[in-house]
Amino acid sequence: MRADVIIVGGGLAGSAAAWELTRRGRDVVVLEAFEPGHRRGSSHGSARIFRRAYPDPLYVTLTGVARRLWSELEDEAGEELIRVTGAVDFGPPRPKAQADSTQPDPEKMHEILTAQHVPAELLTATEAAERWPGITFDPRHPVLFHPEGGVIDADRAVAAMQRLATQRGAGIRHNTPVTGIDADGTVRTADAEFTAPVVVVAAGAWLEPLLGHLVRLPRLVVTQVDVFHFAPAEAGTLASGPTWICTEAPSMYGLPSGADSPGAVKVGAHYLRTVTTGDDRDNVVNPAVRDQVLQFVRAKINGLSSTPIAELTCLYTSTTSEDFVLDRRGPFVVASVCSGHGAKFAPLAGRIIADLAEGRAATHRRFSLAELPATFPTQSASLLAGVRHRP
Ligand SMILES: Cc1cc2nc3c(=O)[nH]c(=O)nc-3n(C[C@H](O)[C@H](O)[C@H](O)COP(=O)(O)OP(=O)(O)OC[C@H]3O[C@@H](n4cnc5c(N)ncnc54)[C@H](O)[C@@H]3O)c2cc1C
């Protein structure tokens, strides 16, 4: 079977690419290994943080472009996909050696947001405690609030993008694992062969095993991360927002759980992870991570009850720098929009992938195969230090 573009992987990145390419009139086939709404990759569930605050001006700019595209998607889909809640960042600035593109520092981020005219406030701990009594703020550190933060419903976003792409003629084939990709761009499944001038490989944790023999990829580490849903201690507290990130090591985040656990708050530790692969992950919550998250919630988030009501695991696929991979080599567009912070950029990733597929534009240097490190240099200890093997 022939198409203009074959997309391998129907997570947020592959679905966004299908949405954007069909908007441009392209004939697209998406091959997805699992069933709609499956939980084996990185894009499932109702709760991902959308935020403008990053300690890196590039990402602040990109969140602005992404937000406009999310609004276009919401308009086309006729549904809200980001619930605006505002976002709070609190805790000490991180030591320089540990700073990276996703590690926040409230004061630095306030400067960057303000320089880009993104509304943001720097509050004292006392002011913050008055607004959000469910969080214990350290009086030594200012607290950042920016009102554009919110919660992305990832399940509904994937479904909406696939639905809109299908309406424009895309063939979205679930339960269709790709078994091999050839150098000429032929894509094989158990019972068919697909050919196209361009193949987008957006296979998340399976990117390396699927494409590594054809394209020199940057170093990608697949990790299993644990998330926990906590009921509020008092009805309503924190359950409707804001989203928050505490910078104090090991850096925890929280956000309204949405449909995954209605009325609850999802809490996770961005840097506590268990190294695995897409096929070998065991779906078992790491008890050491559970202990640290519980300790943190008991000490700092008094608005939540002290024991989770649900817990689950998810996959990150991370580069050394936590930048994304978005680039083209021959017939292949390589797309890994993860490192634990890619959901908020999904429609922008779709646009960049479509531009690469159409040969319209080069990628940003930071996302290029040539620039992203193929190995972990020693100065990348910040990421490795956060990666914990199962005890
Ligand atoms: C717990 C957790 C919390 C997160 N929180 C946030 C957040 O708050 N904010 C934020 O912005 N981002 C967040 N992220 C990151 C974000 O969710 C990811 O960046 C995003 O979902 C990655 O999407 P993807 O399409 O690249 O990968 P995936 O969703 O993994 O999609 C890849 C798809 O390819 C398919 N596939 C693999 N192999 C094959 C094959 N052989 N044939 C066919 N199909 C195949 C897989 O089944 C899968 O559906 C979080 C991620 C996790 C796991």
Ligand as a Chemical Component Dictionary entry (heavy atoms), coordinates in Angstrom:
data_LIG
# 
_chem_comp.id                   LIG 
_chem_comp.type                 NON-POLYMER 
_chem_comp.pdbx_formal_charge   0 
_chem_comp.three_letter_code    LIG 
# 
loop_
_chem_comp_atom.comp_id 
_chem_comp_atom.atom_id 
_chem_comp_atom.alt_atom_id 
_chem_comp_atom.type_symbol 
_chem_comp_atom.charge 
_chem_comp_atom.model_Cartn_x 
_chem_comp_atom.model_Cartn_y 
_chem_comp_atom.model_Cartn_z 
_chem_comp_atom.pdbx_ordinal 
LIG C1  C1  C 0 4.236 9.836  33.742 1  
LIG C2  C2  C 0 4.486 10.868 32.693 2  
LIG C3  C3  C 0 4.213 12.180 32.990 3  
LIG C4  C4  C 0 4.439 13.159 32.048 4  
LIG N1  N1  N 0 4.129 14.439 32.373 5  
LIG C5  C5  C 0 4.255 15.398 31.444 6  
LIG C6  C6  C 0 3.839 16.712 31.740 7  
LIG O1  O1  O 0 3.350 16.993 32.830 8  
LIG N2  N2  N 0 3.967 17.657 30.773 9  
LIG C7  C7  C 0 4.486 17.373 29.547 10 
LIG O2  O2  O 0 4.573 18.279 28.717 11 
LIG N3  N3  N 0 4.892 16.111 29.234 12 
LIG C8  C8  C 0 4.784 15.131 30.141 13 
LIG N4  N4  N 0 5.161 13.855 29.852 14 
LIG C9  C9  C 0 5.778 13.559 28.558 15 
LIG C10 C10 C 0 4.783 13.277 27.446 16 
LIG O3  O3  O 0 3.688 12.550 27.896 17 
LIG C11 C11 C 0 5.514 12.613 26.314 18 
LIG O4  O4  O 0 6.484 13.554 25.880 19 
LIG C12 C12 C 0 4.678 12.227 25.131 20 
LIG O5  O5  O 0 3.554 11.504 25.525 21 
LIG C13 C13 C 0 5.524 11.418 24.152 22 
LIG O6  O6  O 0 4.716 11.039 23.075 23 
LIG P1  P1  P 0 5.287 10.138 21.896 24 
LIG O7  O7  O 0 4.234 10.109 20.869 25 
LIG O8  O8  O 0 6.646 10.609 21.512 26 
LIG O9  O9  O 0 5.532 8.692  22.538 27 
LIG P2  P2  P 0 4.434 7.514  22.889 28 
LIG O10 O10 O 0 3.250 8.086  23.531 29 
LIG O11 O11 O 0 5.175 6.478  23.614 30 
LIG O12 O12 O 0 4.016 7.015  21.470 31 
LIG C14 C14 C 0 4.769 6.079  20.731 32 
LIG C15 C15 C 0 3.805 5.130  20.105 33 
LIG O13 O13 O 0 4.494 4.285  19.177 34 
LIG C16 C16 C 0 3.904 3.029  19.247 35 
LIG N5  N5  N 0 4.823 2.028  18.717 36 
LIG C17 C17 C 0 5.984 1.619  19.270 37 
LIG N6  N6  N 0 6.542 0.648  18.525 38 
LIG C18 C18 C 0 5.727 0.453  17.474 39 
LIG C19 C19 C 0 5.765 -0.438 16.376 40 
LIG N7  N7  N 0 6.746 -1.333 16.193 41 
LIG N8  N8  N 0 4.740 -0.385 15.486 42 
LIG C20 C20 C 0 3.730 0.506  15.632 43 
LIG N9  N9  N 0 3.647 1.351  16.675 44 
LIG C21 C21 C 0 4.636 1.337  17.589 45 
LIG C22 C22 C 0 3.617 2.831  20.719 46 
LIG O14 O14 O 0 2.657 1.832  20.943 47 
LIG C23 C23 C 0 3.136 4.213  21.124 48 
LIG O15 O15 O 0 1.745 4.331  21.044 49 
LIG C24 C24 C 0 4.965 12.835 30.778 50 
LIG C25 C25 C 0 5.244 11.507 30.470 51 
LIG C26 C26 C 0 5.000 10.528 31.412 52 
LIG C27 C27 C 0 5.295 9.112  31.044 53 
# 
loop_
_chem_comp_bond.comp_id 
_chem_comp_bond.atom_id_1 
_chem_comp_bond.atom_id_2 
_chem_comp_bond.value_order 
_chem_comp_bond.pdbx_ordinal 
LIG C1  C2  SING 1  
LIG C2  C3  SING 2  
LIG C2  C26 DOUB 3  
LIG C3  C4  DOUB 4  
LIG C4  N1  SING 5  
LIG C4  C24 SING 6  
LIG N1  C5  DOUB 7  
LIG C5  C6  SING 8  
LIG C5  C8  SING 9  
LIG C6  O1  DOUB 10 
LIG C6  N2  SING 11 
LIG N2  C7  SING 12 
LIG C7  O2  DOUB 13 
LIG C7  N3  SING 14 
LIG N3  C8  DOUB 15 
LIG C8  N4  SING 16 
LIG N4  C9  SING 17 
LIG N4  C24 SING 18 
LIG C9  C10 SING 19 
LIG C10 O3  SING 20 
LIG C10 C11 SING 21 
LIG C11 O4  SING 22 
LIG C11 C12 SING 23 
LIG C12 O5  SING 24 
LIG C12 C13 SING 25 
LIG C13 O6  SING 26 
LIG O6  P1  SING 27 
LIG P1  O7  DOUB 28 
LIG P1  O8  SING 29 
LIG P1  O9  SING 30 
LIG O9  P2  SING 31 
LIG P2  O10 DOUB 32 
LIG P2  O11 SING 33 
LIG P2  O12 SING 34 
LIG O12 C14 SING 35 
LIG C14 C15 SING 36 
LIG C15 O13 SING 37 
LIG C15 C23 SING 38 
LIG O13 C16 SING 39 
LIG C16 N5  SING 40 
LIG C16 C22 SING 41 
LIG N5  C17 SING 42 
LIG N5  C21 SING 43 
LIG C17 N6  DOUB 44 
LIG N6  C18 SING 45 
LIG C18 C19 SING 46 
LIG C18 C21 DOUB 47 
LIG C19 N7  SING 48 
LIG C19 N8  DOUB 49 
LIG N8  C20 SING 50 
LIG C20 N9  DOUB 51 
LIG N9  C21 SING 52 
LIG C22 O14 SING 53 
LIG C22 C23 SING 54 
LIG C23 O15 SING 55 
LIG C24 C25 DOUB 56 
LIG C25 C26 SING 57 
LIG C26 C27 SING 58 
# 
